[in-house]
């Protein structure tokens, strides 16, 4: 697994555009046997919009961004607090989530998004993406 992440980092460091970045994500997702991926770069301020590169259904990603779900997403919340990659899914139950967070997870499941593997991306200023 270490080699997969090292290759990912190497590809990211040489990426010159969004297509290169998307290819790095695709290769890594395939190596980890994941059917899809989403890269979410958090905005620096509330006035800015998050940046998303994803192979999730467009209907879901549009809905997610339109509703500013990055602000309440429990997976993003965990990525902000942890530097290590983590699995998510069944462990995110209603006892750990607010009503709004549980609604987000329920809506995601309607698009087939029920579990995943998240890699928090932090820089010298703190967490910036996942």
C-alpha positions in Angstrom: 0.0 0.0 0.0 2.9 2.4 0.7 4.0 2.1 -2.9 0.5 3.1 -4.1 0.6 6.2 -2.0 4.2 7.0 -3.1 3.2 6.7 -6.8 0.2 8.9 -6.1 2.4 11.6 -4.5 4.8 11.4 -7.4 2.1 11.8 -9.9 0.6 14.7 -8.1 4.0 16.5 -7.9 4.3 16.3 -11.7 0.7 17.1 -12.5 0.5 20.2 -14.7 -3.2 20.5 -15.1 -6.6 19.1 -14.0 -6.4 16.2 -16.4 -3.0 15.1 -15.0 -4.5 15.3 -11.5 -7.6 13.4 -12.5 -5.4 10.7 -14.1 -3.4 10.4 -10.8 -6.6 9.9 -8.9 -7.9 7.4 -11.4 -4.7 5.3 -11.3 -4.7 5.4 -7.5 -8.4 4.5 -7.2 -7.9 1.5 -9.5 -4.8 0.4 -7.5 -6.9 0.5 -4.4 -9.8 -1.3 -6.1 -12.1 1.7 -5.7 -14.8 2.1 -8.3 -14.8 5.9 -8.2 -13.1 8.9 -6.5 -13.7 12.4 -5.4 -11.0 15.1 -4.7 -12.4 18.0 -2.7 -10.2 21.1 -2.2 -11.7 23.2 0.6 -12.0 26.9 0.0 -9.7 29.3 1.9 -12.7 31.4 3.0 -16.4 31.0 3.1 -16.7 33.3 0.1 -14.8 30.9 -2.2 -16.2 27.7 -3.6 -14.6 24.2 -3.0 -13.0 22.6 -6.0 -14.1 19.1 -6.9 -12.7 16.6 -9.3 -14.8 13.4 -9.2 -16.1 10.3 -10.9 -19.1 10.3 -8.6 -22.5 10.8 -10.4 -22.8 14.4 -11.6 -26.3 14.7 -10.1 -24.8 13.9 -6.7 -21.8 16.2 -6.9 -24.0 19.1 -8.1 -26.4 18.5 -5.3 -23.5 18.2 -2.8 -21.9 21.5 -3.9 -25.2 23.4 -4.2 -26.1 22.5 -0.6 -22.6 23.3 0.7 -22.4 19.8 2.2 -18.6 20.2 2.6 -19.5 22.3 5.6 -21.3 19.4 7.4 -19.9 16.2 5.8 -18.7 14.0 8.6 -16.0 12.4 6.3 -14.6 15.9 5.6 -14.8 16.7 9.3 -12.7 13.6 10.1 -10.3 14.5 7.3 -9.8 18.0 8.8 -8.8 16.4 12.1 -6.7 13.5 11.0 -3.6 13.4 8.8 -3.9 9.6 8.2 -6.0 7.9 5.5 -9.2 6.2 6.9 -12.1 4.0 5.8 -15.6 5.2 6.3 -19.1 3.7 5.9 -21.0 1.7 8.4 -19.1 3.3 11.3 -20.8 6.6 10.5 -24.1 5.8 12.2 -26.8 8.2 13.5 -25.3 8.1 17.0 -22.1 9.8 15.7 -23.8 12.2 13.3 -26.2 15.2 13.6 -29.5 15.0 11.8 -28.2 17.0 8.9 -25.1 14.8 8.6 -27.2 11.6 8.7 -29.5 13.2 5.9 -26.4 13.8 3.8 -25.2 10.2 4.2 -28.7 8.9 3.4 -28.8 11.1 0.3 -25.4 9.9 -0.8 -26.5 6.3 -0.4 -29.3 6.9 -2.9 -26.5 7.5 -5.4 -24.7 4.3 -4.4 -22.1 6.1 -2.1 -22.1 4.1 1.1 -18.5 3.6 2.0 -15.1 4.8 1.0 -11.5 5.4 1.8 -10.3 9.0 2.4 -6.8 10.4 2.2 -6.6 13.8 4.0 -4.2 16.2 2.3 -2.6 18.7 4.6 0.0 21.4 3.9 2.1 23.6 6.2 -1.0 25.7 7.0 -3.2 22.7 7.9 -5.8 20.5 6.1 -6.7 21.7 2.6 -8.2 18.7 0.7 -9.3 15.1 0.8 
